[in-house]
Amino acid sequence: MAGAHVTGPRKTDSVARRTTVFVFGLIAGGALLVLLAKELLLIFAGVLFAIVLRTIADFAARHTRIPYKIALAICVVTMLAATATAIVFSGSTIVDEFREFQKTLPRAIASLQATSRLPIQA
């Protein structure tokens, strides 16, 4: 064993291992993004909404000289009131459209079943 020289792991083994871990990490990250897409979009929407509220409240606080927390509270209450008002005034229209949709949907499904070769379950 005079000529045997023991060295550490080959450099190619280390590169292959790192590449494999990287590829599996990318696959796992992609799968996580797909599985958590709705939750991530909800978080993004929440952050975006918080930025909008903060911007409006900061603008109001600077120009009216009221404390920021009070301006933020007024902004939140105003947005809730605007949403409630929109629901109240458009609620009857939404209900009428939904009832029309309920009447039209069974006919559309029957028409689709009649023209399709694939079985469609209602």
Phi and psi restraints in degrees (range 20) as a CNS / XPLOR table:
assign (resid 1 and name C) (resid 2 and name N)
       (resid 2 and name CA) (resid 2 and name C) 1.0 -70.8 20.0 2
assign (resid 2 and name N) (resid 2 and name CA)
       (resid 2 and name C) (resid 3 and name N) 1.0 -32.8 20.0 2
assign (resid 2 and name C) (resid 3 and name N)
       (resid 3 and name CA) (resid 3 and name C) 1.0 -91.6 20.0 2
assign (resid 3 and name N) (resid 3 and name CA)
       (resid 3 and name C) (resid 4 and name N) 1.0 -6.4 20.0 2
assign (resid 3 and name C) (resid 4 and name N)
       (resid 4 and name CA) (resid 4 and name C) 1.0 -79.4 20.0 2
assign (resid 4 and name N) (resid 4 and name CA)
       (resid 4 and name C) (resid 5 and name N) 1.0 125.0 20.0 2
assign (resid 4 and name C) (resid 5 and name N)
       (resid 5 and name CA) (resid 5 and name C) 1.0 -121.6 20.0 2
assign (resid 5 and name N) (resid 5 and name CA)
       (resid 5 and name C) (resid 6 and name N) 1.0 117.7 20.0 2
assign (resid 5 and name C) (resid 6 and name N)
       (resid 6 and name CA) (resid 6 and name C) 1.0 -90.2 20.0 2
assign (resid 6 and name N) (resid 6 and name CA)
       (resid 6 and name C) (resid 7 and name N) 1.0 125.1 20.0 2
assign (resid 6 and name C) (resid 7 and name N)
       (resid 7 and name CA) (resid 7 and name C) 1.0 -118.4 20.0 2
assign (resid 7 and name N) (resid 7 and name CA)
       (resid 7 and name C) (resid 8 and name N) 1.0 172.6 20.0 2
assign (resid 7 and name C) (resid 8 and name N)
       (resid 8 and name CA) (resid 8 and name C) 1.0 -70.4 20.0 2
assign (resid 8 and name N) (resid 8 and name CA)
       (resid 8 and name C) (resid 9 and name N) 1.0 -173.9 20.0 2
assign (resid 8 and name C) (resid 9 and name N)
       (resid 9 and name CA) (resid 9 and name C) 1.0 -59.5 20.0 2
assign (resid 9 and name N) (resid 9 and name CA)
       (resid 9 and name C) (resid 10 and name N) 1.0 146.6 20.0 2
assign (resid 9 and name C) (resid 10 and name N)
       (resid 10 and name CA) (resid 10 and name C) 1.0 -62.4 20.0 2
assign (resid 10 and name N) (resid 10 and name CA)
       (resid 10 and name C) (resid 11 and name N) 1.0 152.4 20.0 2
assign (resid 10 and name C) (resid 11 and name N)
       (resid 11 and name CA) (resid 11 and name C) 1.0 -66.7 20.0 2
assign (resid 11 and name N) (resid 11 and name CA)
       (resid 11 and name C) (resid 12 and name N) 1.0 -35.3 20.0 2
assign (resid 11 and name C) (resid 12 and name N)
       (resid 12 and name CA) (resid 12 and name C) 1.0 -67.1 20.0 2
assign (resid 12 and name N) (resid 12 and name CA)
       (resid 12 and name C) (resid 13 and name N) 1.0 -34.6 20.0 2
assign (resid 12 and name C) (resid 13 and name N)
       (resid 13 and name CA) (resid 13 and name C) 1.0 -63.7 20.0 2
assign (resid 13 and name N) (resid 13 and name CA)
       (resid 13 and name C) (resid 14 and name N) 1.0 -41.0 20.0 2
assign (resid 13 and name C) (resid 14 and name N)
       (resid 14 and name CA) (resid 14 and name C) 1.0 -66.3 20.0 2
assign (resid 14 and name N) (resid 14 and name CA)
       (resid 14 and name C) (resid 15 and name N) 1.0 -41.3 20.0 2
assign (resid 14 and name C) (resid 15 and name N)
       (resid 15 and name CA) (resid 15 and name C) 1.0 -65.9 20.0 2
assign (resid 15 and name N) (resid 15 and name CA)
       (resid 15 and name C) (resid 16 and name N) 1.0 -42.8 20.0 2
assign (resid 15 and name C) (resid 16 and name N)
       (resid 16 and name CA) (resid 16 and name C) 1.0 -62.5 20.0 2
assign (resid 16 and name N) (resid 16 and name CA)
       (resid 16 and name C) (resid 17 and name N) 1.0 -42.4 20.0 2
assign (resid 16 and name C) (resid 17 and name N)
       (resid 17 and name CA) (resid 17 and name C) 1.0 -64.0 20.0 2
assign (resid 17 and name N) (resid 17 and name CA)
       (resid 17 and name C) (resid 18 and name N) 1.0 -45.0 20.0 2
assign (resid 17 and name C) (resid 18 and name N)
       (resid 18 and name CA) (resid 18 and name C) 1.0 -65.0 20.0 2
assign (resid 18 and name N) (resid 18 and name CA)
       (resid 18 and name C) (resid 19 and name N) 1.0 -38.8 20.0 2
assign (resid 18 and name C) (resid 19 and name N)
       (resid 19 and name CA) (resid 19 and name C) 1.0 -64.8 20.0 2
assign (resid 19 and name N) (resid 19 and name CA)
       (resid 19 and name C) (resid 20 and name N) 1.0 -42.8 20.0 2
assign (resid 19 and name C) (resid 20 and name N)
       (resid 20 and name CA) (resid 20 and name C) 1.0 -63.0 20.0 2
assign (resid 20 and name N) (resid 20 and name CA)
       (resid 20 and name C) (resid 21 and name N) 1.0 -45.0 20.0 2
assign (resid 20 and name C) (resid 21 and name N)
       (resid 21 and name CA) (resid 21 and name C) 1.0 -63.2 20.0 2
assign (resid 21 and name N) (resid 21 and name CA)
       (resid 21 and name C) (resid 22 and name N) 1.0 -40.9 20.0 2
assign (resid 21 and name C) (resid 22 and name N)
       (resid 22 and name CA) (resid 22 and name C) 1.0 -63.1 20.0 2
assign (resid 22 and name N) (resid 22 and name CA)
       (resid 22 and name C) (resid 23 and name N) 1.0 -45.6 20.0 2
assign (resid 22 and name C) (resid 23 and name N)
       (resid 23 and name CA) (resid 23 and name C) 1.0 -64.1 20.0 2
assign (resid 23 and name N) (resid 23 and name CA)
       (resid 23 and name C) (resid 24 and name N) 1.0 -45.5 20.0 2
assign (resid 23 and name C) (resid 24 and name N)
       (resid 24 and name CA) (resid 24 and name C) 1.0 -64.2 20.0 2
assign (resid 24 and name N) (resid 24 and name CA)
       (resid 24 and name C) (resid 25 and name N) 1.0 -34.6 20.0 2
assign (resid 24 and name C) (resid 25 and name N)
       (resid 25 and name CA) (resid 25 and name C) 1.0 -64.2 20.0 2
assign (resid 25 and name N) (resid 25 and name CA)
       (resid 25 and name C) (resid 26 and name N) 1.0 -41.5 20.0 2
assign (resid 25 and name C) (resid 26 and name N)
       (resid 26 and name CA) (resid 26 and name C) 1.0 -63.2 20.0 2
assign (resid 26 and name N) (resid 26 and name CA)
       (resid 26 and name C) (resid 27 and name N) 1.0 -42.9 20.0 2
assign (resid 26 and name C) (resid 27 and name N)
       (resid 27 and name CA) (resid 27 and name C) 1.0 -63.5 20.0 2
assign (resid 27 and name N) (resid 27 and name CA)
       (resid 27 and name C) (resid 28 and name N) 1.0 -45.0 20.0 2
assign (resid 27 and name C) (resid 28 and name N)
       (resid 28 and name CA) (resid 28 and name C) 1.0 -64.5 20.0 2
assign (resid 28 and name N) (resid 28 and name CA)
       (resid 28 and name C) (resid 29 and name N) 1.0 -40.5 20.0 2
assign (resid 28 and name C) (resid 29 and name N)
       (resid 29 and name CA) (resid 29 and name C) 1.0 -64.5 20.0 2
assign (resid 29 and name N) (resid 29 and name CA)
       (resid 29 and name C) (resid 30 and name N) 1.0 -41.6 20.0 2
assign (resid 29 and name C) (resid 30 and name N)
       (resid 30 and name CA) (resid 30 and name C) 1.0 -63.5 20.0 2
assign (resid 30 and name N) (resid 30 and name CA)
       (resid 30 and name C) (resid 31 and name N) 1.0 -43.0 20.0 2
assign (resid 30 and name C) (resid 31 and name N)
       (resid 31 and name CA) (resid 31 and name C) 1.0 -63.4 20.0 2
assign (resid 31 and name N) (resid 31 and name CA)
       (resid 31 and name C) (resid 32 and name N) 1.0 -39.4 20.0 2
assign (resid 31 and name C) (resid 32 and name N)
       (resid 32 and name CA) (resid 32 and name C) 1.0 -64.4 20.0 2
assign (resid 32 and name N) (resid 32 and name CA)
       (resid 32 and name C) (resid 33 and name N) 1.0 -40.6 20.0 2
assign (resid 32 and name C) (resid 33 and name N)
       (resid 33 and name CA) (resid 33 and name C) 1.0 -62.5 20.0 2
assign (resid 33 and name N) (resid 33 and name CA)
       (resid 33 and name C) (resid 34 and name N) 1.0 -41.5 20.0 2
assign (resid 33 and name C) (resid 34 and name N)
       (resid 34 and name CA) (resid 34 and name C) 1.0 -67.0 20.0 2
assign (resid 34 and name N) (resid 34 and name CA)
       (resid 34 and name C) (resid 35 and name N) 1.0 -44.3 20.0 2
assign (resid 34 and name C) (resid 35 and name N)
       (resid 35 and name CA) (resid 35 and name C) 1.0 -69.8 20.0 2
assign (resid 35 and name N) (resid 35 and name CA)
       (resid 35 and name C) (resid 36 and name N) 1.0 -30.8 20.0 2
assign (resid 35 and name C) (resid 36 and name N)
       (resid 36 and name CA) (resid 36 and name C) 1.0 -107.5 20.0 2
assign (resid 36 and name N) (resid 36 and name CA)
       (resid 36 and name C) (resid 37 and name N) 1.0 22.3 20.0 2
assign (resid 36 and name C) (resid 37 and name N)
       (resid 37 and name CA) (resid 37 and name C) 1.0 -59.7 20.0 2
assign (resid 37 and name N) (resid 37 and name CA)
       (resid 37 and name C) (resid 38 and name N) 1.0 -45.9 20.0 2
assign (resid 37 and name C) (resid 38 and name N)
       (resid 38 and name CA) (resid 38 and name C) 1.0 -64.1 20.0 2
assign (resid 38 and name N) (resid 38 and name CA)
       (resid 38 and name C) (resid 39 and name N) 1.0 -42.8 20.0 2
assign (resid 38 and name C) (resid 39 and name N)
       (resid 39 and name CA) (resid 39 and name C) 1.0 -65.9 20.0 2
assign (resid 39 and name N) (resid 39 and name CA)
       (resid 39 and name C) (resid 40 and name N) 1.0 -41.1 20.0 2
assign (resid 39 and name C) (resid 40 and name N)
       (resid 40 and name CA) (resid 40 and name C) 1.0 -65.8 20.0 2
assign (resid 40 and name N) (resid 40 and name CA)
       (resid 40 and name C) (resid 41 and name N) 1.0 -38.6 20.0 2
assign (resid 40 and name C) (resid 41 and name N)
       (resid 41 and name CA) (resid 41 and name C) 1.0 -65.9 20.0 2
assign (resid 41 and name N) (resid 41 and name CA)
       (resid 41 and name C) (resid 42 and name N) 1.0 -37.1 20.0 2
assign (resid 41 and name C) (resid 42 and name N)
       (resid 42 and name CA) (resid 42 and name C) 1.0 -65.1 20.0 2
assign (resid 42 and name N) (resid 42 and name CA)
       (resid 42 and name C) (resid 43 and name N) 1.0 -42.0 20.0 2
assign (resid 42 and name C) (resid 43 and name N)
       (resid 43 and name CA) (resid 43 and name C) 1.0 -63.6 20.0 2
assign (resid 43 and name N) (resid 43 and name CA)
       (resid 43 and name C) (resid 44 and name N) 1.0 -43.1 20.0 2
assign (resid 43 and name C) (resid 44 and name N)
       (resid 44 and name CA) (resid 44 and name C) 1.0 -61.5 20.0 2
assign (resid 44 and name N) (resid 44 and name CA)
       (resid 44 and name C) (resid 45 and name N) 1.0 -43.9 20.0 2
assign (resid 44 and name C) (resid 45 and name N)
       (resid 45 and name CA) (resid 45 and name C) 1.0 -63.4 20.0 2
assign (resid 45 and name N) (resid 45 and name CA)
       (resid 45 and name C) (resid 46 and name N) 1.0 -40.1 20.0 2
assign (resid 45 and name C) (resid 46 and name N)
       (resid 46 and name CA) (resid 46 and name C) 1.0 -63.3 20.0 2
assign (resid 46 and name N) (resid 46 and name CA)
       (resid 46 and name C) (resid 47 and name N) 1.0 -42.9 20.0 2
assign (resid 46 and name C) (resid 47 and name N)
       (resid 47 and name CA) (resid 47 and name C) 1.0 -65.5 20.0 2
assign (resid 47 and name N) (resid 47 and name CA)
       (resid 47 and name C) (resid 48 and name N) 1.0 -42.3 20.0 2
assign (resid 47 and name C) (resid 48 and name N)
       (resid 48 and name CA) (resid 48 and name C) 1.0 -62.3 20.0 2
assign (resid 48 and name N) (resid 48 and name CA)
       (resid 48 and name C) (resid 49 and name N) 1.0 -43.2 20.0 2
assign (resid 48 and name C) (resid 49 and name N)
       (resid 49 and name CA) (resid 49 and name C) 1.0 -63.7 20.0 2
assign (resid 49 and name N) (resid 49 and name CA)
       (resid 49 and name C) (resid 50 and name N) 1.0 -39.8 20.0 2
assign (resid 49 and name C) (resid 50 and name N)
       (resid 50 and name CA) (resid 50 and name C) 1.0 -63.8 20.0 2
assign (resid 50 and name N) (resid 50 and name CA)
       (resid 50 and name C) (resid 51 and name N) 1.0 -38.4 20.0 2
assign (resid 50 and name C) (resid 51 and name N)
       (resid 51 and name CA) (resid 51 and name C) 1.0 -64.6 20.0 2
assign (resid 51 and name N) (resid 51 and name CA)
       (resid 51 and name C) (resid 52 and name N) 1.0 -42.5 20.0 2
assign (resid 51 and name C) (resid 52 and name N)
       (resid 52 and name CA) (resid 52 and name C) 1.0 -62.7 20.0 2
assign (resid 52 and name N) (resid 52 and name CA)
       (resid 52 and name C) (resid 53 and name N) 1.0 -47.2 20.0 2
assign (resid 52 and name C) (resid 53 and name N)
       (resid 53 and name CA) (resid 53 and name C) 1.0 -60.0 20.0 2
assign (resid 53 and name N) (resid 53 and name CA)
       (resid 53 and name C) (resid 54 and name N) 1.0 -44.1 20.0 2
assign (resid 53 and name C) (resid 54 and name N)
       (resid 54 and name CA) (resid 54 and name C) 1.0 -63.8 20.0 2
assign (resid 54 and name N) (resid 54 and name CA)
       (resid 54 and name C) (resid 55 and name N) 1.0 -41.2 20.0 2
assign (resid 54 and name C) (resid 55 and name N)
       (resid 55 and name CA) (resid 55 and name C) 1.0 -63.5 20.0 2
assign (resid 55 and name N) (resid 55 and name CA)
       (resid 55 and name C) (resid 56 and name N) 1.0 -46.0 20.0 2
assign (resid 55 and name C) (resid 56 and name N)
       (resid 56 and name CA) (resid 56 and name C) 1.0 -64.9 20.0 2
assign (resid 56 and name N) (resid 56 and name CA)
       (resid 56 and name C) (resid 57 and name N) 1.0 -44.8 20.0 2
assign (resid 56 and name C) (resid 57 and name N)
       (resid 57 and name CA) (resid 57 and name C) 1.0 -65.6 20.0 2
assign (resid 57 and name N) (resid 57 and name CA)
       (resid 57 and name C) (resid 58 and name N) 1.0 -39.2 20.0 2
assign (resid 57 and name C) (resid 58 and name N)
       (resid 58 and name CA) (resid 58 and name C) 1.0 -64.7 20.0 2
assign (resid 58 and name N) (resid 58 and name CA)
       (resid 58 and name C) (resid 59 and name N) 1.0 -43.1 20.0 2
assign (resid 58 and name C) (resid 59 and name N)
       (resid 59 and name CA) (resid 59 and name C) 1.0 -60.1 20.0 2
assign (resid 59 and name N) (resid 59 and name CA)
       (resid 59 and name C) (resid 60 and name N) 1.0 -45.8 20.0 2
assign (resid 59 and name C) (resid 60 and name N)
       (resid 60 and name CA) (resid 60 and name C) 1.0 -65.6 20.0 2
assign (resid 60 and name N) (resid 60 and name CA)
       (resid 60 and name C) (resid 61 and name N) 1.0 -40.4 20.0 2
assign (resid 60 and name C) (resid 61 and name N)
       (resid 61 and name CA) (resid 61 and name C) 1.0 -65.9 20.0 2
assign (resid 61 and name N) (resid 61 and name CA)
       (resid 61 and name C) (resid 62 and name N) 1.0 -39.4 20.0 2
assign (resid 61 and name C) (resid 62 and name N)
       (resid 62 and name CA) (resid 62 and name C) 1.0 -69.3 20.0 2
assign (resid 62 and name N) (resid 62 and name CA)
       (resid 62 and name C) (resid 63 and name N) 1.0 -37.8 20.0 2
assign (resid 62 and name C) (resid 63 and name N)
       (resid 63 and name CA) (resid 63 and name C) 1.0 -89.8 20.0 2
assign (resid 63 and name N) (resid 63 and name CA)
       (resid 63 and name C) (resid 64 and name N) 1.0 -16.8 20.0 2
assign (resid 63 and name C) (resid 64 and name N)
       (resid 64 and name CA) (resid 64 and name C) 1.0 -112.1 20.0 2
assign (resid 64 and name N) (resid 64 and name CA)
       (resid 64 and name C) (resid 65 and name N) 1.0 -7.9 20.0 2
assign (resid 64 and name C) (resid 65 and name N)
       (resid 65 and name CA) (resid 65 and name C) 1.0 60.4 20.0 2
assign (resid 65 and name N) (resid 65 and name CA)
       (resid 65 and name C) (resid 66 and name N) 1.0 31.3 20.0 2
assign (resid 65 and name C) (resid 66 and name N)
       (resid 66 and name CA) (resid 66 and name C) 1.0 -98.2 20.0 2
assign (resid 66 and name N) (resid 66 and name CA)
       (resid 66 and name C) (resid 67 and name N) 1.0 156.5 20.0 2
assign (resid 66 and name C) (resid 67 and name N)
       (resid 67 and name CA) (resid 67 and name C) 1.0 -60.3 20.0 2
assign (resid 67 and name N) (resid 67 and name CA)
       (resid 67 and name C) (resid 68 and name N) 1.0 148.7 20.0 2
assign (resid 67 and name C) (resid 68 and name N)
       (resid 68 and name CA) (resid 68 and name C) 1.0 -58.5 20.0 2
assign (resid 68 and name N) (resid 68 and name CA)
       (resid 68 and name C) (resid 69 and name N) 1.0 -43.3 20.0 2
assign (resid 68 and name C) (resid 69 and name N)
       (resid 69 and name CA) (resid 69 and name C) 1.0 -62.9 20.0 2
assign (resid 69 and name N) (resid 69 and name CA)
       (resid 69 and name C) (resid 70 and name N) 1.0 -37.8 20.0 2
assign (resid 69 and name C) (resid 70 and name N)
       (resid 70 and name CA) (resid 70 and name C) 1.0 -69.7 20.0 2
assign (resid 70 and name N) (resid 70 and name CA)
       (resid 70 and name C) (resid 71 and name N) 1.0 -40.7 20.0 2
assign (resid 70 and name C) (resid 71 and name N)
       (resid 71 and name CA) (resid 71 and name C) 1.0 -62.3 20.0 2
assign (resid 71 and name N) (resid 71 and name CA)
       (resid 71 and name C) (resid 72 and name N) 1.0 -39.7 20.0 2
assign (resid 71 and name C) (resid 72 and name N)
       (resid 72 and name CA) (resid 72 and name C) 1.0 -65.2 20.0 2
assign (resid 72 and name N) (resid 72 and name CA)
       (resid 72 and name C) (resid 73 and name N) 1.0 -42.5 20.0 2
assign (resid 72 and name C) (resid 73 and name N)
       (resid 73 and name CA) (resid 73 and name C) 1.0 -63.1 20.0 2
assign (resid 73 and name N) (resid 73 and name CA)
       (resid 73 and name C) (resid 74 and name N) 1.0 -42.7 20.0 2
assign (resid 73 and name C) (resid 74 and name N)
       (resid 74 and name CA) (resid 74 and name C) 1.0 -63.3 20.0 2
assign (resid 74 and name N) (resid 74 and name CA)
       (resid 74 and name C) (resid 75 and name N) 1.0 -40.7 20.0 2
assign (resid 74 and name C) (resid 75 and name N)
       (resid 75 and name CA) (resid 75 and name C) 1.0 -62.5 20.0 2
assign (resid 75 and name N) (resid 75 and name CA)
       (resid 75 and name C) (resid 76 and name N) 1.0 -44.6 20.0 2
assign (resid 75 and name C) (resid 76 and name N)
       (resid 76 and name CA) (resid 76 and name C) 1.0 -64.5 20.0 2
assign (resid 76 and name N) (resid 76 and name CA)
       (resid 76 and name C) (resid 77 and name N) 1.0 -46.4 20.0 2
assign (resid 76 and name C) (resid 77 and name N)
       (resid 77 and name CA) (resid 77 and name C) 1.0 -63.3 20.0 2
assign (resid 77 and name N) (resid 77 and name CA)
       (resid 77 and name C) (resid 78 and name N) 1.0 -40.0 20.0 2
assign (resid 77 and name C) (resid 78 and name N)
       (resid 78 and name CA) (resid 78 and name C) 1.0 -63.9 20.0 2
assign (resid 78 and name N) (resid 78 and name CA)
       (resid 78 and name C) (resid 79 and name N) 1.0 -42.8 20.0 2
assign (resid 78 and name C) (resid 79 and name N)
       (resid 79 and name CA) (resid 79 and name C) 1.0 -66.6 20.0 2
assign (resid 79 and name N) (resid 79 and name CA)
       (resid 79 and name C) (resid 80 and name N) 1.0 -39.2 20.0 2
assign (resid 79 and name C) (resid 80 and name N)
       (resid 80 and name CA) (resid 80 and name C) 1.0 -64.2 20.0 2
assign (resid 80 and name N) (resid 80 and name CA)
       (resid 80 and name C) (resid 81 and name N) 1.0 -41.2 20.0 2
assign (resid 80 and name C) (resid 81 and name N)
       (resid 81 and name CA) (resid 81 and name C) 1.0 -66.1 20.0 2
assign (resid 81 and name N) (resid 81 and name CA)
       (resid 81 and name C) (resid 82 and name N) 1.0 -39.2 20.0 2
assign (resid 81 and name C) (resid 82 and name N)
       (resid 82 and name CA) (resid 82 and name C) 1.0 -65.6 20.0 2
assign (resid 82 and name N) (resid 82 and name CA)
       (resid 82 and name C) (resid 83 and name N) 1.0 -40.0 20.0 2
assign (resid 82 and name C) (resid 83 and name N)
       (resid 83 and name CA) (resid 83 and name C) 1.0 -65.3 20.0 2
assign (resid 83 and name N) (resid 83 and name CA)
       (resid 83 and name C) (resid 84 and name N) 1.0 -44.7 20.0 2
assign (resid 83 and name C) (resid 84 and name N)
       (resid 84 and name CA) (resid 84 and name C) 1.0 -63.1 20.0 2
assign (resid 84 and name N) (resid 84 and name CA)
       (resid 84 and name C) (resid 85 and name N) 1.0 -40.9 20.0 2
assign (resid 84 and name C) (resid 85 and name N)
       (resid 85 and name CA) (resid 85 and name C) 1.0 -63.3 20.0 2
assign (resid 85 and name N) (resid 85 and name CA)
       (resid 85 and name C) (resid 86 and name N) 1.0 -43.5 20.0 2
assign (resid 85 and name C) (resid 86 and name N)
       (resid 86 and name CA) (resid 86 and name C) 1.0 -61.9 20.0 2
assign (resid 86 and name N) (resid 86 and name CA)
       (resid 86 and name C) (resid 87 and name N) 1.0 -39.9 20.0 2
assign (resid 86 and name C) (resid 87 and name N)
       (resid 87 and name CA) (resid 87 and name C) 1.0 -66.7 20.0 2
assign (resid 87 and name N) (resid 87 and name CA)
       (resid 87 and name C) (resid 88 and name N) 1.0 -43.0 20.0 2
assign (resid 87 and name C) (resid 88 and name N)
       (resid 88 and name CA) (resid 88 and name C) 1.0 -63.5 20.0 2
assign (resid 88 and name N) (resid 88 and name CA)
       (resid 88 and name C) (resid 89 and name N) 1.0 -45.2 20.0 2
assign (resid 88 and name C) (resid 89 and name N)
       (resid 89 and name CA) (resid 89 and name C) 1.0 -77.6 20.0 2
assign (resid 89 and name N) (resid 89 and name CA)
       (resid 89 and name C) (resid 90 and name N) 1.0 -24.1 20.0 2
assign (resid 89 and name C) (resid 90 and name N)
       (resid 90 and name CA) (resid 90 and name C) 1.0 -107.3 20.0 2
assign (resid 90 and name N) (resid 90 and name CA)
       (resid 90 and name C) (resid 91 and name N) 1.0 0.5 20.0 2
assign (resid 90 and name C) (resid 91 and name N)
       (resid 91 and name CA) (resid 91 and name C) 1.0 -60.7 20.0 2
assign (resid 91 and name N) (resid 91 and name CA)
       (resid 91 and name C) (resid 92 and name N) 1.0 -45.1 20.0 2
assign (resid 91 and name C) (resid 92 and name N)
       (resid 92 and name CA) (resid 92 and name C) 1.0 -66.2 20.0 2
assign (resid 92 and name N) (resid 92 and name CA)
       (resid 92 and name C) (resid 93 and name N) 1.0 -36.0 20.0 2
assign (resid 92 and name C) (resid 93 and name N)
       (resid 93 and name CA) (resid 93 and name C) 1.0 -65.7 20.0 2
assign (resid 93 and name N) (resid 93 and name CA)
       (resid 93 and name C) (resid 94 and name N) 1.0 -41.7 20.0 2
assign (resid 93 and name C) (resid 94 and name N)
       (resid 94 and name CA) (resid 94 and name C) 1.0 -63.2 20.0 2
assign (resid 94 and name N) (resid 94 and name CA)
       (resid 94 and name C) (resid 95 and name N) 1.0 -43.0 20.0 2
assign (resid 94 and name C) (resid 95 and name N)
       (resid 95 and name CA) (resid 95 and name C) 1.0 -63.3 20.0 2
assign (resid 95 and name N) (resid 95 and name CA)
       (resid 95 and name C) (resid 96 and name N) 1.0 -43.3 20.0 2
assign (resid 95 and name C) (resid 96 and name N)
       (resid 96 and name CA) (resid 96 and name C) 1.0 -61.7 20.0 2
assign (resid 96 and name N) (resid 96 and name CA)
       (resid 96 and name C) (resid 97 and name N) 1.0 -43.0 20.0 2
assign (resid 96 and name C) (resid 97 and name N)
       (resid 97 and name CA) (resid 97 and name C) 1.0 -64.5 20.0 2
assign (resid 97 and name N) (resid 97 and name CA)
       (resid 97 and name C) (resid 98 and name N) 1.0 -39.1 20.0 2
assign (resid 97 and name C) (resid 98 and name N)
       (resid 98 and name CA) (resid 98 and name C) 1.0 -65.8 20.0 2
assign (resid 98 and name N) (resid 98 and name CA)
       (resid 98 and name C) (resid 99 and name N) 1.0 -41.3 20.0 2
assign (resid 98 and name C) (resid 99 and name N)
       (resid 99 and name CA) (resid 99 and name C) 1.0 -63.7 20.0 2
assign (resid 99 and name N) (resid 99 and name CA)
       (resid 99 and name C) (resid 100 and name N) 1.0 -40.5 20.0 2
assign (resid 99 and name C) (resid 100 and name N)
       (resid 100 and name CA) (resid 100 and name C) 1.0 -63.3 20.0 2
assign (resid 100 and name N) (resid 100 and name CA)
       (resid 100 and name C) (resid 101 and name N) 1.0 -39.4 20.0 2
assign (resid 100 and name C) (resid 101 and name N)
       (resid 101 and name CA) (resid 101 and name C) 1.0 -62.9 20.0 2
assign (resid 101 and name N) (resid 101 and name CA)
       (resid 101 and name C) (resid 102 and name N) 1.0 -41.7 20.0 2
assign (resid 101 and name C) (resid 102 and name N)
       (resid 102 and name CA) (resid 102 and name C) 1.0 -62.3 20.0 2
assign (resid 102 and name N) (resid 102 and name CA)
       (resid 102 and name C) (resid 103 and name N) 1.0 -34.9 20.0 2
assign (resid 102 and name C) (resid 103 and name N)
       (resid 103 and name CA) (resid 103 and name C) 1.0 -74.1 20.0 2
assign (resid 103 and name N) (resid 103 and name CA)
       (resid 103 and name C) (resid 104 and name N) 1.0 -38.1 20.0 2
assign (resid 103 and name C) (resid 104 and name N)
       (resid 104 and name CA) (resid 104 and name C) 1.0 -79.0 20.0 2
assign (resid 104 and name N) (resid 104 and name CA)
       (resid 104 and name C) (resid 105 and name N) 1.0 -33.1 20.0 2
assign (resid 104 and name C) (resid 105 and name N)
       (resid 105 and name CA) (resid 105 and name C) 1.0 -58.8 20.0 2
assign (resid 105 and name N) (resid 105 and name CA)
       (resid 105 and name C) (resid 106 and name N) 1.0 -48.0 20.0 2
assign (resid 105 and name C) (resid 106 and name N)
       (resid 106 and name CA) (resid 106 and name C) 1.0 -60.1 20.0 2
assign (resid 106 and name N) (resid 106 and name CA)
       (resid 106 and name C) (resid 107 and name N) 1.0 -38.4 20.0 2
assign (resid 106 and name C) (resid 107 and name N)
       (resid 107 and name CA) (resid 107 and name C) 1.0 -65.9 20.0 2
assign (resid 107 and name N) (resid 107 and name CA)
       (resid 107 and name C) (resid 108 and name N) 1.0 -39.0 20.0 2
assign (resid 107 and name C) (resid 108 and name N)
       (resid 108 and name CA) (resid 108 and name C) 1.0 -66.2 20.0 2
assign (resid 108 and name N) (resid 108 and name CA)
       (resid 108 and name C) (resid 109 and name N) 1.0 -40.3 20.0 2
assign (resid 108 and name C) (resid 109 and name N)
       (resid 109 and name CA) (resid 109 and name C) 1.0 -65.5 20.0 2
assign (resid 109 and name N) (resid 109 and name CA)
       (resid 109 and name C) (resid 110 and name N) 1.0 -42.9 20.0 2
assign (resid 109 and name C) (resid 110 and name N)
       (resid 110 and name CA) (resid 110 and name C) 1.0 -62.7 20.0 2
assign (resid 110 and name N) (resid 110 and name CA)
       (resid 110 and name C) (resid 111 and name N) 1.0 -41.0 20.0 2
assign (resid 110 and name C) (resid 111 and name N)
       (resid 111 and name CA) (resid 111 and name C) 1.0 -64.9 20.0 2
assign (resid 111 and name N) (resid 111 and name CA)
       (resid 111 and name C) (resid 112 and name N) 1.0 -40.6 20.0 2
assign (resid 111 and name C) (resid 112 and name N)
       (resid 112 and name CA) (resid 112 and name C) 1.0 -66.7 20.0 2
assign (resid 112 and name N) (resid 112 and name CA)
       (resid 112 and name C) (resid 113 and name N) 1.0 -40.3 20.0 2
assign (resid 112 and name C) (resid 113 and name N)
       (resid 113 and name CA) (resid 113 and name C) 1.0 -64.4 20.0 2
assign (resid 113 and name N) (resid 113 and name CA)
       (resid 113 and name C) (resid 114 and name N) 1.0 -36.1 20.0 2
assign (resid 113 and name C) (resid 114 and name N)
       (resid 114 and name CA) (resid 114 and name C) 1.0 -69.8 20.0 2
assign (resid 114 and name N) (resid 114 and name CA)
       (resid 114 and name C) (resid 115 and name N) 1.0 -33.8 20.0 2
assign (resid 114 and name C) (resid 115 and name N)
       (resid 115 and name CA) (resid 115 and name C) 1.0 -94.9 20.0 2
assign (resid 115 and name N) (resid 115 and name CA)
       (resid 115 and name C) (resid 116 and name N) 1.0 -12.0 20.0 2
assign (resid 115 and name C) (resid 116 and name N)
       (resid 116 and name CA) (resid 116 and name C) 1.0 -98.1 20.0 2
assign (resid 116 and name N) (resid 116 and name CA)
       (resid 116 and name C) (resid 117 and name N) 1.0 147.3 20.0 2
assign (resid 116 and name C) (resid 117 and name N)
       (resid 117 and name CA) (resid 117 and name C) 1.0 -86.5 20.0 2
assign (resid 117 and name N) (resid 117 and name CA)
       (resid 117 and name C) (resid 118 and name N) 1.0 -16.9 20.0 2
assign (resid 117 and name C) (resid 118 and name N)
       (resid 118 and name CA) (resid 118 and name C) 1.0 -89.2 20.0 2
assign (resid 118 and name N) (resid 118 and name CA)
       (resid 118 and name C) (resid 119 and name N) 1.0 143.9 20.0 2
assign (resid 118 and name C) (resid 119 and name N)
       (resid 119 and name CA) (resid 119 and name C) 1.0 -71.4 20.0 2
assign (resid 119 and name N) (resid 119 and name CA)
       (resid 119 and name C) (resid 120 and name N) 1.0 131.4 20.0 2
assign (resid 119 and name C) (resid 120 and name N)
       (resid 120 and name CA) (resid 120 and name C) 1.0 -118.5 20.0 2
assign (resid 120 and name N) (resid 120 and name CA)
       (resid 120 and name C) (resid 121 and name N) 1.0 122.8 20.0 2
assign (resid 120 and name C) (resid 121 and name N)
       (resid 121 and name CA) (resid 121 and name C) 1.0 -96.5 20.0 2
assign (resid 121 and name N) (resid 121 and name CA)
       (resid 121 and name C) (resid 122 and name N) 1.0 136.1 20.0 2
